[in-house]
Amino acid sequence: MSLPNIALVATGGTIAGQAASAGEAVKYQPGALDVGVLLAAVPGVDALANLQAEQIFAIDSAHITVAHWLQLAKRVEALLADDTVDGVLVLHGTDTMEETAFFLQSVLSSDKPVVLTGAMRPATALSADGPMNMLHAVSVAANPASRGKGVLVVFGDAILSARGLQKRDAVPAAFDADRYGRLGMVAGADVFYYQQPARARGGLMPTGDVLPAVNLLYAYADMPASLVLAAAEGAKGLVLAGLGNGNLRPDWLAAVSELIARGVKVVRASRVPNGTVVHNRTYEDDALGLLSGDNHTPPQARVLLMLGIAAGLDNKGLQGLFDQR
C-alpha cells in the first residue's frame, strides 16, 4: 500500500529555534533552523508519509502579519488543489498559532487535512518537544479520518480544532481549545477521534492583498471609556472583549454607539475563556448596531471580522458568520 503524500510548509517559530546550549530553553533564536534539519530529528516519520517540504518563512510567529497569512493561505490552497497532495502540515510558532489556524480555517474549503504544529522548546534543547509534535502531526495529516474536520492543531498529544484554540500555558502542553474543540488524541501512528466539528468553514479567501484594520480591546475594571474610542482609531472594526457575558458599562456602550455611528463595526465578545455571548439577550444588539461574537475567542473574532468586512458583508451577514462558524 502506498503512503500518503503530505506537503510540509515551514514558517519558523520555536520548533526551528536554536539556542547557545542544550540546557537553554528560553533564550534562543526562533526560526533559525531549516526544515530539513527538523525532519532529520524525527526518526520513523518516513514510514508514515511521503513528505514534500518547503520553507515559506523563517520568523518568530510574534512577527506574523496579515501579509504572511495571505501568502501562507494561498500557498496551502495551491497545495491542496494538487491531486498528488493528500494533506498539508504547517510548522508554526506558538505565539500566534491560534490566529493563523483560524484564518486558514476560515478561508480554506478543501476537505483534505490541514494540520498545524509547533513547539515550546527550541530544537536544540534537551527534551525538545518539536520532534514528537511533528511525528504526531504527520500521523494526523496522513490519516483518512482527518478529512473534512477543518484545520487541526496537533500539540502535546492532543488533536484540537482551530476554532476555539487557545495558548493557555508556557509549558510543552501549551494548547487547549474550548469545551467543543478538543477532538481527539494521537499516540505515535495511532489517531483517535471522539468529536466532530459542526460549524461552517472556508469560503472567505480575500481577493485582494490587504485586509481592513480591525483592533481588539480587553475590558477591565475602571477602564476609561476614552480607551474604547482610542482603540478604534483608524480601524474599520473593533472587537471589544467585555466582562462576563460580553457586558459593557454604560459609558463604554455610549462610546461604542459613537463608533457605530461613524461606521465602525463593533463585536461584543468576552474576556472569559469559555461561554457564549448571546445575541439580542443581554442587550438589544440589533437595535444598537452591535454584533455579538458567540463563543469565539477575542483574537479569533478579530480574524473573522476582518474577513467579513473584506467580503463586503453588512451587519446581518457579519452576524451570520459569528452564528454559523
The 8 nearest C-alpha neighbors of each residue, nearest first, counted from 0:
[[1, 2, 3, 48, 47, 46, 49, 4],
 [2, 0, 3, 48, 4, 49, 47, 46],
 [1, 3, 48, 49, 4, 0, 47, 46],
 [4, 2, 48, 141, 85, 49, 5, 1],
 [3, 5, 49, 84, 85, 48, 50, 2],
 [6, 4, 86, 50, 87, 85, 84, 49],
 [5, 7, 51, 87, 50, 52, 88, 86],
 [6, 8, 52, 88, 51, 87, 89, 5],
 [7, 9, 89, 53, 54, 52, 88, 90],
 [10, 8, 54, 90, 89, 11, 55, 53],
 [9, 11, 56, 57, 91, 55, 90, 54],
 [30, 12, 10, 57, 58, 15, 9, 91],
 [92, 13, 11, 59, 30, 29, 14, 91],
 [12, 14, 16, 29, 121, 15, 92, 118],
 [13, 15, 118, 117, 129, 12, 121, 16],
 [16, 14, 30, 32, 13, 11, 12, 122],
 [17, 15, 29, 121, 13, 30, 28, 31],
 [16, 18, 28, 27, 123, 31, 121, 122],
 [19, 17, 27, 20, 23, 123, 28, 26],
 [18, 20, 17, 23, 21, 27, 26, 123],
 [21, 19, 22, 23, 18, 123, 124, 17],
 [22, 20, 124, 125, 23, 123, 18, 19],
 [21, 23, 20, 124, 125, 24, 123, 19],
 [22, 24, 20, 21, 25, 18, 124, 26],
 [25, 23, 120, 124, 26, 121, 22, 27],
 [24, 26, 23, 27, 120, 121, 18, 119],
 [27, 25, 24, 23, 18, 28, 19, 17],
 [28, 26, 18, 17, 25, 16, 29, 121],
 [27, 29, 16, 17, 31, 18, 30, 26],
 [30, 28, 16, 13, 12, 59, 31, 15],
 [11, 29, 31, 15, 57, 12, 58, 16],
 [30, 32, 16, 29, 15, 17, 28, 33],
 [33, 31, 15, 30, 16, 36, 34, 17],
 [32, 34, 35, 36, 37, 31, 15, 54],
 [33, 35, 37, 36, 9, 38, 54, 32],
 [36, 34, 38, 33, 37, 39, 52, 32],
 [35, 37, 39, 34, 33, 38, 32, 40],
 [38, 36, 34, 35, 40, 39, 33, 15],
 [39, 37, 35, 40, 41, 36, 34, 130],
 [38, 40, 36, 37, 41, 35, 42, 34],
 [39, 41, 38, 37, 130, 42, 36, 122],
 [42, 40, 130, 38, 39, 44, 43, 134],
 [43, 41, 44, 40, 39, 45, 38, 134],
 [44, 42, 45, 46, 41, 47, 134, 40],
 [43, 45, 46, 47, 42, 134, 41, 48],
 [46, 44, 47, 43, 48, 49, 50, 42],
 [45, 47, 44, 43, 48, 2, 49, 42],
 [48, 46, 45, 44, 138, 2, 137, 141],
 [49, 47, 2, 3, 45, 4, 50, 46],
 [48, 50, 4, 5, 3, 2, 45, 51],
 [49, 51, 5, 6, 48, 52, 4, 7],
 [50, 52, 6, 7, 5, 49, 53, 4],
 [53, 51, 7, 6, 8, 50, 54, 34],
 [52, 54, 8, 9, 7, 55, 51, 34],
 [53, 55, 9, 56, 8, 10, 34, 52],
 [54, 56, 10, 9, 53, 8, 57, 71],
 [57, 55, 10, 54, 58, 11, 9, 30],
 [58, 56, 11, 30, 10, 31, 55, 12],
 [59, 57, 11, 30, 56, 12, 60, 10],
 [58, 60, 12, 29, 61, 62, 30, 11],
 [61, 59, 92, 62, 63, 12, 95, 94],
 [62, 60, 59, 63, 94, 95, 92, 58],
 [61, 63, 60, 59, 64, 58, 95, 67],
 [64, 62, 60, 61, 67, 65, 95, 68],
 [65, 63, 67, 66, 62, 68, 61, 69],
 [64, 66, 68, 67, 69, 63, 210, 209],
 [65, 67, 69, 64, 68, 70, 209, 208],
 [68, 66, 70, 64, 65, 69, 71, 63],
 [69, 67, 65, 71, 66, 70, 72, 64],
 [68, 70, 72, 66, 67, 71, 73, 65],
 [69, 71, 67, 73, 68, 72, 66, 74],
 [70, 72, 74, 68, 69, 73, 67, 75],
 [73, 71, 69, 75, 74, 70, 68, 76],
 [72, 74, 76, 70, 75, 71, 69, 77],
 [73, 75, 77, 71, 76, 72, 70, 78],
 [74, 76, 78, 72, 77, 73, 71, 79],
 [77, 75, 73, 79, 74, 78, 72, 80],
 [78, 76, 80, 74, 75, 79, 73, 81],
 [79, 77, 75, 81, 80, 76, 74, 84],
 [78, 80, 76, 81, 77, 75, 84, 86],
 [79, 81, 77, 78, 82, 76, 84, 109],
 [82, 80, 78, 79, 83, 84, 77, 85],
 [83, 81, 84, 80, 85, 79, 78, 4],
 [82, 84, 81, 85, 4, 80, 79, 78],
 [85, 83, 4, 81, 82, 86, 5, 79],
 [86, 84, 4, 5, 3, 111, 83, 87],
 [87, 85, 112, 5, 111, 140, 84, 113],
 [88, 86, 6, 113, 5, 7, 114, 112],
 [87, 89, 7, 114, 115, 113, 6, 8],
 [90, 88, 115, 8, 9, 7, 91, 114],
 [91, 89, 9, 116, 117, 115, 10, 8],
 [92, 90, 117, 10, 12, 11, 116, 89],
 [12, 91, 93, 60, 13, 117, 94, 96],
 [92, 94, 96, 95, 117, 91, 60, 118],
 [95, 93, 61, 60, 96, 92, 166, 97],
 [96, 94, 97, 98, 93, 60, 61, 99],
 [95, 97, 93, 99, 98, 100, 94, 92],
 [98, 96, 100, 164, 95, 99, 165, 101],
 [97, 99, 101, 96, 100, 95, 299, 102],
 [100, 98, 102, 96, 101, 97, 103, 95],
 [99, 101, 103, 161, 97, 98, 102, 96],
 [102, 100, 104, 98, 161, 103, 99, 162],
 [101, 103, 99, 105, 104, 100, 98, 302],
 [102, 104, 100, 106, 101, 105, 107, 72],
 [105, 103, 101, 150, 102, 106, 107, 200],
 [104, 106, 201, 102, 200, 103, 203, 101],
 [105, 107, 201, 204, 203, 202, 103, 104],
 [108, 106, 201, 103, 104, 109, 105, 202],
 [107, 109, 201, 202, 106, 110, 200, 104],
 [110, 108, 111, 107, 79, 147, 201, 76],
 [109, 111, 147, 146, 112, 108, 149, 148],
 [110, 112, 146, 86, 109, 85, 113, 147],
 [113, 111, 86, 146, 140, 145, 114, 87],
 [112, 114, 87, 150, 88, 86, 151, 111],
 [115, 113, 151, 88, 152, 150, 140, 89],
 [116, 114, 89, 152, 88, 90, 151, 153],
 [115, 117, 90, 153, 152, 154, 91, 132],
 [116, 118, 91, 14, 90, 92, 129, 93],
 [119, 117, 14, 129, 120, 128, 13, 171],
 [118, 120, 171, 13, 170, 121, 128, 14],
 [121, 119, 127, 24, 118, 128, 124, 13],
 [122, 120, 16, 13, 123, 14, 124, 17],
 [121, 123, 16, 124, 14, 127, 15, 17],
 [122, 124, 121, 17, 21, 18, 125, 127],
 [125, 123, 21, 127, 121, 122, 24, 22],
 [124, 126, 21, 127, 22, 123, 24, 23],
 [127, 125, 124, 128, 120, 123, 122, 129],
 [126, 128, 124, 120, 125, 129, 122, 121],
 [129, 127, 118, 130, 131, 120, 126, 132],
 [128, 130, 118, 132, 14, 131, 127, 133],
 [131, 129, 133, 41, 132, 128, 134, 40],
 [132, 130, 134, 133, 129, 128, 135, 41],
 [131, 133, 129, 135, 130, 134, 154, 136],
 [134, 132, 136, 130, 131, 135, 129, 137],
 [135, 133, 131, 137, 132, 136, 44, 130],
 [134, 136, 138, 132, 133, 137, 187, 131],
 [137, 135, 133, 139, 138, 153, 134, 132],
 [136, 138, 140, 134, 139, 135, 141, 133],
 [139, 137, 135, 188, 141, 136, 140, 142],
 [140, 138, 136, 142, 137, 141, 135, 190],
 [141, 139, 137, 112, 142, 138, 86, 136],
 [142, 140, 138, 139, 137, 3, 48, 143],
 [141, 143, 139, 144, 140, 145, 138, 190],
 [144, 142, 145, 146, 141, 140, 112, 139],
 [145, 143, 142, 146, 192, 147, 139, 190],
 [146, 144, 143, 112, 142, 148, 139, 147],
 [147, 145, 111, 112, 110, 144, 148, 143],
 [146, 148, 110, 149, 145, 111, 112, 109],
 [149, 147, 146, 145, 196, 150, 195, 110],
 [150, 148, 147, 104, 151, 200, 112, 110],
 [149, 151, 113, 104, 161, 114, 160, 100],
 [152, 150, 114, 160, 161, 159, 113, 115],
 [151, 153, 115, 159, 114, 116, 158, 160],
 [154, 152, 158, 116, 136, 157, 159, 115],
 [153, 155, 157, 156, 132, 116, 152, 174],
 [154, 156, 172, 157, 171, 132, 153, 173],
 [157, 155, 185, 154, 184, 186, 153, 158],
 [158, 156, 184, 154, 155, 153, 183, 159],
 [159, 157, 153, 183, 184, 182, 152, 181],
 [160, 158, 181, 152, 182, 151, 180, 157],
 [159, 161, 151, 180, 162, 152, 181, 150],
 [160, 162, 101, 100, 164, 151, 150, 163],
 [163, 161, 160, 164, 101, 180, 295, 176],
 [162, 164, 176, 177, 295, 180, 296, 161],
 [163, 165, 176, 161, 97, 162, 175, 160],
 [166, 164, 176, 175, 174, 167, 97, 163],
 [165, 167, 174, 173, 168, 175, 164, 97],
 [166, 168, 173, 174, 165, 175, 169, 172],
 [169, 167, 173, 170, 166, 174, 172, 171],
 [168, 170, 173, 171, 119, 167, 172, 166],
 [169, 171, 173, 168, 172, 119, 120, 167],
 [172, 170, 119, 173, 155, 128, 118, 169],
 [173, 171, 155, 170, 174, 154, 168, 169],
 [172, 174, 168, 171, 170, 167, 166, 169],
 [175, 173, 166, 167, 165, 172, 154, 168],
 [174, 176, 165, 164, 166, 167, 159, 177],
 [177, 175, 164, 180, 163, 165, 181, 159],
 [176, 178, 163, 180, 179, 273, 164, 175],
 [179, 177, 180, 176, 181, 273, 163, 175],
 [180, 178, 177, 181, 176, 182, 163, 196],
 [179, 181, 160, 176, 177, 159, 182, 178],
 [182, 180, 159, 176, 183, 179, 158, 160],
 [183, 181, 194, 159, 158, 193, 180, 192],
 [184, 182, 192, 158, 193, 191, 181, 157],
 [183, 185, 157, 158, 191, 156, 190, 192],
 [184, 186, 190, 156, 189, 191, 135, 157],
 [187, 185, 189, 188, 190, 156, 184, 135],
 [188, 186, 189, 135, 185, 134, 138, 190],
 [187, 189, 138, 186, 190, 135, 185, 47],
 [190, 188, 186, 187, 185, 191, 138, 139],
 [191, 189, 185, 184, 139, 188, 186, 192],
 [190, 192, 184, 183, 185, 189, 193, 186],
 [193, 191, 183, 182, 194, 184, 190, 195],
 [192, 194, 183, 182, 191, 195, 181, 184],
 [195, 193, 182, 192, 196, 183, 181, 179],
 [194, 196, 197, 182, 148, 193, 192, 180],
 [197, 195, 198, 148, 194, 160, 180, 149],
 [196, 198, 195, 199, 324, 148, 323, 194],
 [199, 197, 324, 323, 196, 200, 322, 162],
 [200, 198, 324, 323, 197, 201, 105, 196],
 [201, 199, 105, 104, 324, 198, 108, 202],
 [202, 200, 106, 108, 105, 107, 203, 104],
 [201, 203, 106, 204, 108, 107, 105, 200],
 [204, 202, 106, 201, 105, 205, 306, 310],
 [203, 205, 106, 202, 206, 107, 201, 105],
 [206, 204, 207, 203, 309, 310, 306, 208],
 [205, 207, 204, 208, 309, 310, 209, 203],
 [208, 206, 205, 209, 210, 309, 204, 69],
 [207, 209, 206, 210, 66, 69, 205, 65],
 [210, 208, 207, 211, 66, 65, 205, 69],
 [209, 211, 309, 305, 212, 208, 65, 306],
 [212, 210, 305, 235, 309, 213, 209, 308],
 [211, 213, 234, 235, 210, 214, 236, 305],
 [214, 212, 236, 237, 234, 235, 305, 211],
 [215, 213, 237, 231, 238, 236, 230, 234],
 [214, 216, 238, 237, 239, 217, 301, 213],
 [215, 217, 239, 240, 218, 238, 230, 214],
 [218, 216, 240, 239, 270, 241, 219, 215],
 [219, 217, 241, 240, 216, 242, 222, 239],
 [220, 218, 222, 221, 217, 242, 241, 270],
 [219, 221, 222, 218, 242, 223, 248, 241],
 [222, 220, 223, 219, 218, 224, 248, 251],
 [221, 223, 219, 220, 224, 218, 226, 225],
 [224, 222, 225, 226, 221, 227, 251, 250],
 [223, 225, 251, 226, 227, 250, 254, 222],
 [226, 224, 228, 223, 227, 229, 254, 251],
 [225, 227, 229, 224, 228, 223, 230, 222],
 [228, 226, 230, 224, 225, 229, 254, 251],
 [227, 229, 225, 226, 230, 231, 254, 232],
 [228, 230, 226, 232, 231, 227, 225, 224],
 [231, 229, 227, 228, 232, 226, 214, 216],
 [230, 232, 234, 229, 228, 237, 233, 214],
 [233, 231, 229, 234, 230, 228, 214, 235],
 [234, 232, 231, 235, 212, 230, 213, 229],
 [235, 233, 212, 231, 213, 236, 232, 214],
 [236, 234, 263, 212, 213, 211, 264, 233],
 [235, 237, 264, 213, 263, 234, 265, 214],
 [236, 238, 265, 214, 213, 215, 231, 239],
 [239, 237, 266, 215, 265, 301, 240, 214],
 [238, 240, 216, 267, 241, 268, 215, 266],
 [241, 239, 269, 268, 217, 270, 218, 216],
 [242, 240, 245, 269, 246, 218, 239, 247],
 [241, 243, 246, 245, 269, 270, 244, 218],
 [242, 244, 245, 246, 271, 269, 241, 270],
 [243, 245, 276, 246, 269, 242, 275, 241],
 [246, 244, 241, 269, 268, 242, 243, 267],
 [247, 245, 242, 241, 244, 243, 248, 269],
 [248, 246, 252, 251, 241, 249, 245, 242],
 [247, 249, 251, 250, 252, 246, 253, 224],
 [250, 248, 252, 251, 253, 247, 254, 224],
 [249, 251, 253, 252, 248, 224, 254, 247],
 [252, 250, 224, 254, 248, 253, 249, 247],
 [251, 253, 255, 249, 250, 254, 247, 256],
 [254, 252, 250, 256, 251, 255, 249, 257],
 [253, 255, 251, 257, 252, 256, 228, 224],
 [254, 256, 252, 258, 257, 253, 251, 259],
 [257, 255, 253, 259, 254, 258, 252, 260],
 [256, 258, 254, 260, 255, 259, 253, 261],
 [259, 257, 255, 261, 260, 263, 256, 254],
 [258, 260, 263, 262, 256, 261, 257, 255],
 [259, 261, 257, 258, 262, 256, 263, 255],
 [262, 260, 258, 259, 263, 257, 256, 264],
 [263, 261, 259, 260, 264, 258, 235, 236],
 [262, 264, 259, 236, 235, 258, 261, 265],
 [265, 263, 236, 259, 237, 235, 262, 266],
 [264, 266, 237, 236, 289, 238, 290, 263],
 [267, 265, 290, 238, 291, 268, 292, 239],
 [266, 268, 291, 239, 245, 292, 290, 238],
 [269, 267, 240, 292, 245, 239, 241, 266],
 [270, 268, 240, 245, 241, 271, 242, 244],
 [269, 271, 240, 241, 242, 272, 217, 268],
 [272, 270, 269, 273, 243, 274, 242, 244],
 [273, 271, 270, 274, 296, 177, 269, 165],
 [274, 272, 271, 177, 294, 275, 178, 296],
 [273, 275, 294, 276, 272, 271, 244, 293],
 [274, 276, 294, 293, 277, 244, 273, 292],
 [275, 277, 293, 244, 245, 292, 294, 291],
 [278, 276, 275, 280, 293, 279, 291, 281],
 [277, 279, 291, 280, 284, 276, 293, 290],
 [280, 278, 283, 284, 282, 281, 277, 285],
 [279, 281, 282, 278, 277, 283, 284, 276],
 [280, 282, 279, 283, 277, 278, 246, 244],
 [283, 281, 284, 279, 280, 278, 287, 285],
 [282, 284, 279, 286, 285, 287, 280, 281],
 [283, 285, 289, 279, 287, 282, 286, 288],
 [286, 284, 288, 287, 283, 289, 279, 290],
 [285, 287, 283, 284, 288, 289, 279, 282],
 [286, 288, 284, 285, 289, 283, 256, 282],
 [289, 287, 285, 286, 284, 259, 290, 314],
 [290, 288, 284, 287, 265, 285, 266, 291],
 [289, 291, 266, 318, 267, 265, 284, 292],
 [292, 290, 267, 266, 278, 293, 276, 268],
 [291, 293, 268, 321, 295, 267, 276, 294],
 [294, 292, 276, 275, 295, 291, 277, 321],
 [295, 293, 275, 274, 292, 276, 296, 273],
 [296, 294, 300, 293, 292, 299, 163, 297],
 [295, 297, 299, 298, 300, 163, 294, 272],
 [296, 298, 300, 299, 268, 240, 301, 295],
 [299, 297, 301, 300, 296, 98, 302, 215],
 [298, 300, 302, 301, 296, 297, 98, 295],
 [301, 299, 297, 303, 302, 298, 295, 296],
 [300, 302, 304, 298, 299, 303, 238, 305],
 [303, 301, 299, 305, 300, 304, 102, 306],
 [304, 302, 300, 306, 305, 301, 307, 299],
 [303, 305, 307, 301, 306, 302, 308, 300],
 [306, 304, 302, 308, 303, 307, 211, 213],
 [305, 307, 309, 303, 304, 308, 310, 302],
 [308, 306, 304, 310, 309, 305, 312, 317],
 [307, 309, 311, 310, 305, 306, 312, 304],
 [308, 310, 306, 307, 311, 210, 305, 211],
 [311, 309, 307, 308, 312, 306, 205, 203],
 [312, 310, 308, 309, 307, 313, 306, 316],
 [313, 311, 316, 310, 308, 317, 307, 314],
 [312, 314, 316, 315, 317, 311, 308, 307],
 [315, 313, 317, 316, 318, 312, 290, 288],
 [316, 314, 318, 317, 313, 319, 312, 290],
 [317, 315, 319, 312, 313, 314, 318, 320],
 [316, 318, 314, 320, 319, 315, 312, 307],
 [317, 319, 321, 315, 320, 316, 290, 314],
 [318, 320, 316, 322, 317, 321, 323, 315],
 [321, 319, 317, 323, 318, 322, 324, 316],
 [320, 322, 318, 319, 292, 324, 323, 293],
 [323, 321, 319, 320, 324, 318, 293, 292],
 [322, 324, 320, 321, 319, 198, 199, 318],
 [323, 198, 199, 321, 320, 322, 200, 319]]
